[in-house]
Amino acid sequence: MPRNVWRVTAAAALAATLFTTGGCSDDGDGKKTKGDGAKEVKPLKWGECPAPTPLEGGGQAPPKDWQCATLDVPLDYAKPEGETLPIALIRAKARDQKNRIGSLVFNFGGPGGSGITTLPGAAKEYEALRSRYDLVSFDPRGVGRSAPVRCQDDKQLDAYYAQDSTPDSTPEEQAFVKNIRTYQQACKKNSDKVLPHVGTSNAARDMDRIRQALGDEKLHYFGISYGTELGGVYAHLFPSNVGRAVFDAVVDPTKTSEGGALGQAKGFQLALGNFAQDCVDRGDECKLQGSTAKEIEANIIKLQKDLSAKPIAGIGDRQLTESQATNGIAQALYSQELWPLLEQGLDEADGGQGQLLLALSDALNGRDQQGRYSNIGAANTAINCADSKDRYTLDETKAKLPAFRSASPVFGDFLGWAMMSCTDWPVAGAWETPDVSAPGAAPILVIGNTGDPATPYEGARRMVERLGPGVGVELTYKGEGHGAYNSGDTCVQDAVNAYLLEGTTPAAGTVCTAPGDPTAPATDPPTGSPA
């Protein structure tokens, strides 16, 4: 299975795709710089941004003060003079040009998320950083506007995402395996040339080309979710080029595909339990049946079993299946702001109406209201399978299911079966786990969220350990949802802003606590040292 069956994308971006999205654009002011052994890279030519394409998630064009550009990079870095592919970028210039630090490059996760679509939609959250940075993001190779991976068409994807993803009979297992192979064959047919080259190491090399094209001596970087893995690989490859960097919602670099999937099973189960307990604590305000969190969970499991036997009404002529309901529940756990929608969706599904859970599932899968899919699913599979060496047979997968069910009675089967996503992939994977060791790199602020479902909290400590002594600086956020900075917590935001804007790192081990969390007192980040 790929490292993450549920895309680890910024929660704010996922929430935005449920409703509306918007997307990309200057006058070129970069200097020519050189990377470690790289050719000279020409400055970017910035211009007006078009509206995002359906493959990027669609939506309106960004405001006029945003600009877009394209950077050509080698398709194959082993043949740097050979064929190229385009990397699409977007920028909003710093408001205080006199005190401008440089560019701050974002990757919001996935893998497979479009930075060109996400950054303008989430820009208000980073307005403080725009005071002294140009905010920059990009569509990584294989994503959105950057040589996108294409697999099945929209109607085929409707059927693919509705399939029974937790088979419990031999015919259902055969159908499941056949559907995955058909999907993979479509990816090979439609994207054969790019599939071998979309892995994270190549994306990291692209980021160093981006740094040079932006005219920056160092890469100042904000990586979220999968973006933390990409940032870690960049730091390993180019430690001397690391500037001020923040990793938020951290992917555990020590986990294999199986370990990562088990971690997600536990993480989503924890988040579901927190959601259910919150519902119980609200008493009669809660719409769900059950006087305890376990009773609410039992009713969700019953709903899954009922949907497995008989789907219910969804949107238009589409029904809500068990797989889509599980997907929709997972989507809503990415952000505490989506808990009311989850409560409403579960209540409606209990009454035979699955529209809201299906809409949540569609948002996670990148489907818009016109039935058009972005390529986040195709890119996610292609990048994960290009990275991970793991290839699981049917028998191996079935043998591992008990451990997944023990980790999560709600999500375990879904995540366990998803380990077969790369089984017959046409490209071999690069590693078992990524190397993120970065001796000599500048300090990297690493933030873990104790309630994060998609990137469990433990991953932050392991990232710090793997980055190496003197590099990772750990900060803990005791809260809910995927990520910390986008939670709005002022303690976290003050610590991040102080580092990125002033170069002052918080004391290692700083803890920030969400309002209402009784597990620790709220704390302001201690004064750290200039980086």
C-alpha positions, 0 to 999 in steps of 0.5 A: 500500500502507499504510505497514506491511503487517505491523502495527507493534505492540509486540512484547510485545503480539504475543507475548501474543496468540499465547497469552493476552490480558487487558484494562480502569478510578476515581473521577474526579479530573480537573480541567477544562482547555483545549487550543489552541482546544478546548472545555472537556472534562469530567473522565472518569468512571472505573468497573470494566472489562469483559473485552475484546471479541473485536474488542479481542482478547478475554481476561480482565478486568484486575485490580480496580485497573484502571479504564475510562472513555469520552470522547465526541469529535467524529466530524468535527472540522470539525463540533465540535458535531455527531455524536460517537464514543466513545473507550474508555480504561483506567487504573491509578493511580500507586502513589505518589499523593503524588509523582504526576507525572500521567498517562502515555498509551501507544499501542502501535502498529498502527495498529489495536492495542487499548490497552485490551487491551495495557496491562494485559498489558504493565503489568509492563514499566512498573511503574517508571513506575507509581510516579509516573504513572497508566498510561493507554491507549485504543482509538483511533478505529476500533479495538476499543471505539472505533467499530471499523471492521468489514469481513468476518466471521470465515470470510471473513477466514480465506479472505482471509488464506489467499489467494495474496498473491504471484500469479505468473500472470494468473489469480492476479493477477485473483483477488488484485485481486478479493479486495482489492476484495471486502474493501474493499467490505465495509469500506465497507458495514459502516463507511462513516460512520467511514472518512473520520474514522479518520486519524492527525490526528484520533487526535492531536486525540482525544489532546489531548481525552484530556489535558484530560479527564485534567486534565493541563496537558501530555501525557506520552506513550509511543509505540511503533511507529506510536505514534511517528507518532501522537506526532509528529503530535500534537507538530506540532499541539500543540507547547506541550502536549507534556510528557515524551514517548518514541518507541520503535521509530520510524516514519520520517516521511520515507517514502512508502508505497513507501519504507516498504514497501521499508524493511520488506523490508530490515528483515525480511530483516536480522532473518531473517539475524540469526536464521539466523546465530544458529541456525548459531552454535549448531551442532548445537543448531539444528534447521534444515538448512544450515551457513550463514545463506544455506543456511538462507535458501535452505531457507526460500525453497524452503518458500515455493515448495513451499507456493505449489504445495501447502499443508500441514496446519495447524490443524483443517481449515485448511491452511498456505499460502505467505502464512500461512507468510510472515506467521508468519515475520514475526511471530516476527521481532518479538521475539528471544524468539520465535526458538525458536518460529520455528526449531521452526515452520520445522522442523515445516513442513519435515516437513509440519506447519504448525500452529505457523507458522499459529498465529504468523500467526493471532497477527499477524492477530488471530485467537484460538483460537476463530476470532474476529478482532479488528479490528486488520486492518480498522483498520490498513487503514482508518487507513493508507488514510485517511492515505496518498494513494498508490494503486497500479495493477496495472501500477505494482505489478508494475513495482516488484516487482524492487526489492522482490525485491532488497531481500528474496528472502523478504519482497519479493514479499509486501510489494510486492504489498501496495502495492495494499491501498489502490488502490480504497479509498473514502476519499482519503488525507490526505498523502504523508508526515506533518508532525511538525515541532514547533518549541517542543515539549519534548524528545522521547526518540527510540529506534532499535533497529539490529536492528528489522525493522518500523521500521528503525533509520534512522527514528529519526534522520529523526524527530529531524531532522523534529521540529526543532532542540532537540526530538528527543533520539536514543538508539541500542539495538544489539539485536534485535526490535521496540522497545528498552524492552521488550527488558529492556535496563537501559541503555535502561530507565534512560535512559527512566525517568530522563527520564520520572520525573526529567526528565533527558534522556540525552546526544544520541547515547547508545548502549546495547548488548544483552549479547553484541553485539560491535559496541560496548561496553556503556554506561550512559547519560551524565548529561544535563540536566533537561528 
